[in-house]
Amino acid sequence: MPDRASSPTERLGRPRGRLGAYVALTKPRVMELLLLTTAPTMVLAQGGLPSLWSVGATLVGGAASAGSAAVFNMYLDRDMDAQMSRTSGRPIVTGEISPRAALIFAWSLALFATAWFATLVNVLAASLSALAIFWYVVVYTVVLKRRTTQNIVWGGLAGSFPVLIAWASATGTLAWSAVLLFVVVFLWTPAHYWPLSVRYGEDYRRVGVPMLGAVRSPTRVAASVLRYAIATTVCALGLVPLAQMGAVYAAAALLGGAWFVWHAWRYLCAARSATPENARPMRVFMASNAYLALLFIALAVDTLVP
């Protein structure tokens, strides 16, 4: 762990200004992945290119909504973050942002996102945005995270809401295709996050968080990752008949899914070997990111290609 007596700059590795600290509170790298699903979903919902205004308004509202949930999460988990090497450089822990200032920022983003969606997009999108924040902050962070190994499964539902918000923003309603995309992201989340929890298992054990990768055997974790990777791939393929997708999406869903499952299978084989410590769970983590990006890019391309 970093030296707790070191300065914020030393622990972060480089100086960052006040604005940079507030941006870091919103977990921008997580936000990027969530927002990646937004524009392609809007393209599918409209059957073509939505207006730049519509996409821009949805992305701004979505960024504020996701950022709000992240800041609330850092505020509530600041006691754990101070003890975990992965999170010890977060702005509240380093003292760059006070807990009170972070809480005000979180509420400001939440209120802004809700008002933005309600005023400039529609009430359904605003309601889904508010529900996503509530789910991540209350259901996941407060209720589930410190109590059950299924925390990321059900808490991860919050990460599925961007596709519903995007669909609602584009059409003012929801459809079964949007629900299936919601399920795809829901199933993808455990397969994506559990390898990361293995990588930082010692951190989670230190603070008593029962993340699956920290409290179960490598073989059991890898088997669970494989099951969810397969389920994700099958559901993604289900969009082909449901939304009448073409060859571009079908190929991406099939080949990308097979690649994702193959990485999960390799991880399981390595976990079952005589040296499970060499299983390299982060390979599955990176593969999951690439798979989701490929899937949603193909979704947009397939819709736009005649």
C-alpha positions in Angstrom: 0.0 0.0 0.0 1.1 3.6 -0.6 2.5 5.4 2.4 -0.4 7.0 4.2 1.9 9.9 5.2 2.8 10.7 1.7 1.4 13.8 0.0 -1.5 13.6 -2.5 0.8 14.4 -5.3 3.2 11.6 -4.4 0.5 9.1 -4.2 -1.1 10.1 -7.4 2.2 10.1 -9.3 1.5 13.5 -10.8 -0.1 16.7 -9.7 -3.7 17.5 -10.7 -5.6 20.7 -10.2 -8.9 21.2 -8.4 -10.9 20.7 -11.6 -9.0 17.4 -12.3 -9.8 16.2 -8.8 -13.5 16.8 -9.4 -13.3 15.0 -12.8 -11.6 12.1 -11.1 -14.5 11.8 -8.6 -16.8 11.0 -11.5 -14.8 7.9 -12.5 -14.4 9.0 -16.2 -13.0 5.7 -17.4 -16.1 3.9 -16.1 -18.3 6.6 -17.6 -16.7 6.2 -21.0 -17.7 2.6 -21.2 -21.3 3.3 -20.1 -21.7 6.1 -22.6 -20.3 3.9 -25.4 -23.6 2.1 -25.4 -25.7 5.2 -25.7 -25.2 6.5 -29.2 -25.4 3.0 -30.9 -28.6 2.2 -29.0 -30.1 5.5 -30.1 -29.2 4.6 -33.7 -31.0 1.3 -33.4 -34.0 2.8 -31.7 -34.5 5.3 -34.5 -33.5 3.0 -37.3 -31.0 5.6 -38.5 -29.0 8.6 -37.4 -30.7 10.6 -34.6 -30.1 14.3 -34.6 -26.9 15.6 -33.1 -28.8 17.6 -30.6 -30.6 14.5 -29.4 -27.4 12.5 -29.0 -25.6 15.4 -27.4 -28.4 16.0 -24.9 -28.5 12.4 -24.0 -24.7 12.1 -23.6 -24.6 15.2 -21.4 -27.4 13.9 -19.2 -26.0 10.4 -19.1 -22.5 11.7 -18.1 -24.0 13.8 -15.3 -26.1 10.8 -14.1 -23.2 8.4 -14.1 -20.9 10.9 -12.6 -23.3 11.6 -9.8 -23.5 7.9 -8.9 -19.7 7.6 -8.9 -19.3 10.6 -6.6 -21.9 9.3 -4.2 -20.1 5.9 -4.3 -16.7 7.5 -3.4 -18.3 9.5 -0.6 -19.9 6.4 1.0 -16.8 4.2 0.4 -14.2 6.7 1.5 -13.4 4.6 4.6 -12.6 1.5 2.4 -10.9 3.5 -0.3 -8.3 4.7 2.2 -7.3 1.1 2.9 -7.2 -0.2 -0.6 -4.1 0.3 -2.9 -6.3 0.6 -6.0 -8.4 3.4 -4.6 -6.0 5.2 -2.2 -5.4 8.0 -4.7 -9.0 9.0 -5.0 -9.6 12.7 -4.3 -11.6 12.3 -1.0 -8.9 10.0 0.4 -6.0 12.3 -0.6 -7.8 15.3 0.9 -8.0 17.2 -2.4 -11.8 17.3 -2.1 -13.5 17.3 1.3 -16.3 14.8 2.0 -18.8 17.7 2.3 -17.8 19.2 -1.0 -18.0 15.8 -2.7 -21.5 15.2 -1.3 -22.7 18.6 -2.6 -21.1 17.8 -6.0 -22.9 14.4 -6.1 -26.3 15.9 -5.3 -25.7 18.8 -7.8 -24.9 16.3 -10.6 -28.0 14.2 -9.7 -30.3 17.1 -9.7 -28.8 18.6 -12.9 -29.1 15.2 -14.7 -32.7 14.8 -13.7 -33.7 18.3 -14.6 -31.7 18.2 -17.9 -33.4 15.0 -19.1 -36.9 16.1 -17.9 -36.5 19.5 -19.6 -34.6 18.8 -22.8 -35.2 15.1 -23.5 -38.3 13.6 -21.9 -39.7 12.5 -18.5 -39.1 8.8 -19.1 -35.4 9.3 -19.6 -35.3 11.5 -16.5 -37.0 8.8 -14.4 -34.7 6.1 -15.7 -31.7 8.3 -14.9 -32.9 8.9 -11.4 -33.6 5.2 -10.9 -30.1 4.3 -12.1 -28.5 6.7 -9.6 -30.7 5.3 -6.8 -29.9 1.7 -7.7 -26.1 2.2 -7.8 -25.9 4.3 -4.7 -28.5 2.7 -2.4 -29.1 -0.8 -3.7 -25.5 -1.6 -4.7 -23.2 0.7 -2.5 -25.2 0.8 0.7 -27.1 -2.5 0.7 -25.3 -5.1 -1.3 -21.6 -4.3 -1.7 -20.5 -5.1 1.9 -23.0 -8.0 2.5 -23.1 -10.5 -0.4 -20.9 -12.1 -3.1 -23.8 -11.3 -5.5 -23.2 -7.6 -5.0 -21.9 -6.9 -8.5 -24.6 -9.1 -10.1 -27.6 -7.2 -8.9 -25.8 -3.9 -8.2 -24.4 -4.0 -11.7 -28.0 -3.5 -13.0 -27.2 0.2 -12.7 -24.7 -0.1 -15.5 -27.4 -1.5 -17.8 -29.6 1.6 -17.5 -27.8 3.7 -20.1 -29.3 1.6 -22.9 -32.8 2.1 -21.6 -32.2 5.8 -21.2 -30.8 6.0 -24.7 -33.8 4.2 -26.1 -36.2 6.4 -24.2 -34.4 9.5 -25.3 -34.7 8.5 -28.9 -38.3 7.3 -29.0 -40.0 8.5 -25.8 -40.8 4.8 -25.0 -39.2 1.4 -24.5 -39.2 -1.8 -26.6 -38.2 -5.4 -26.3 -35.0 -4.8 -28.2 -34.0 -2.2 -25.5 -34.9 -4.7 -22.8 -32.7 -7.4 -24.4 -29.8 -4.9 -24.7 -30.3 -4.2 -21.0 -30.0 -7.9 -20.2 -26.9 -8.2 -22.3 -25.1 -5.5 -20.3 -26.5 -7.0 -17.1 -25.0 -10.4 -17.9 -21.8 -8.9 -19.2 -21.0 -7.0 -16.0 -20.1 -9.9 -13.7 -18.0 -11.5 -16.3 -16.3 -8.2 -16.8 -15.8 -7.3 -13.1 -15.0 -10.6 -11.3 -11.6 -10.9 -13.0 -10.8 -7.4 -11.7 -11.9 -8.4 -8.2 -9.4 -11.3 -8.4 -6.6 -9.0 -9.4 -7.4 -6.8 -6.3 -8.6 -9.6 -4.1 -6.2 -8.7 -1.3 -7.7 -5.1 -1.2 -11.2 -6.5 -0.9 -10.2 -9.0 1.8 -8.5 -6.2 3.8 -11.7 -4.1 4.0 -14.1 -7.1 4.4 -15.9 -6.7 1.1 -17.2 -10.2 -0.1 -16.4 -9.6 -3.8 -16.5 -13.0 -5.4 -12.9 -12.8 -6.7 -11.7 -12.2 -3.2 -13.6 -14.8 -1.2 -14.0 -17.8 -3.6 -11.4 -20.2 -5.1 -9.9 -19.2 -8.5 -11.6 -22.2 -10.2 -15.0 -21.2 -8.9 -14.6 -17.6 -10.0 -13.4 -18.6 -13.4 -16.3 -21.0 -13.9 -18.7 -18.2 -13.0 -17.0 -15.8 -15.4 -17.3 -18.4 -18.2 -21.0 -19.0 -17.5 -21.8 -15.3 -17.7 -19.7 -14.9 -20.8 -21.7 -17.6 -22.5 -25.0 -16.2 -21.3 -24.0 -12.7 -22.6 -23.1 -14.1 -26.0 -26.3 -16.0 -26.4 -28.4 -13.0 -25.4 -26.5 -10.7 -27.8 -27.2 -13.2 -30.6 -30.9 -13.0 -29.7 -31.0 -9.5 -30.9 -30.6 -10.8 -34.5 -34.1 -12.2 -34.9 -35.7 -9.8 -32.4 -34.5 -6.6 -34.0 -33.9 -8.0 -37.5 -30.2 -7.3 -37.4 -28.1 -7.9 -40.4 -24.8 -9.7 -41.2 -22.5 -7.0 -39.7 -24.0 -7.3 -36.2 -24.5 -11.1 -36.4 -20.9 -11.6 -37.3 -19.7 -9.3 -34.5 -22.0 -10.9 -32.0 -21.0 -14.4 -33.0 -17.2 -14.0 -33.5 -16.8 -11.4 -30.8 -18.8 -13.5 -28.4 -16.7 -16.6 -29.3 -13.5 -14.7 -28.7 -14.9 -13.5 -25.3 -15.9 -17.0 -24.3 -12.5 -18.4 -25.4 -10.7 -16.0 -23.1 -13.0 -17.0 -20.3 -12.4 -20.7 -21.1 -8.6 -20.1 -21.1 -8.9 -18.4 -17.7 -10.8 -21.4 -16.3 -8.3 -23.9 -17.7 -5.4 -21.8 -16.1 -7.3 -21.6 -12.8 -7.6 -25.4 -12.8 -3.9 -25.9 -13.4 -1.2 -26.5 -10.9 -0.3 -22.8 -10.9 -3.7 -20.9 -10.7 -1.8 -17.8 -9.7 -0.7 -17.5 -13.3 -4.2 -17.4 -14.6 -4.0 -13.7 -15.6 -7.6 -12.7 -15.0 -6.9 -9.2 -16.4 -6.8 -10.7 -19.9 -10.5 -11.6 -19.5 -11.2 -8.1 -18.1 -9.6 -6.5 -21.2 -11.3 -8.9 -23.6 -14.7 -8.1 -22.0 -14.1 -4.4 -22.7 -13.2 -5.0 -26.3 -16.2 -7.3 -26.8 -18.7 -4.8 -25.5 -17.2 -2.0 -27.6 -17.2 -4.2 -30.8 -20.8 -5.3 -30.1 -22.3 -1.8 -29.9 -20.2 -0.4 -32.7 -21.5 -3.2 -34.9 -25.0 -2.5 -33.7 -24.7 1.1 -35.1 -23.0 0.1 -38.3 -25.4 -2.7 -39.1 -28.4 -0.3 -38.6 -26.9 2.4 -40.8 -25.6 0.1 -43.6 -28.4 -0.6 -46.2 
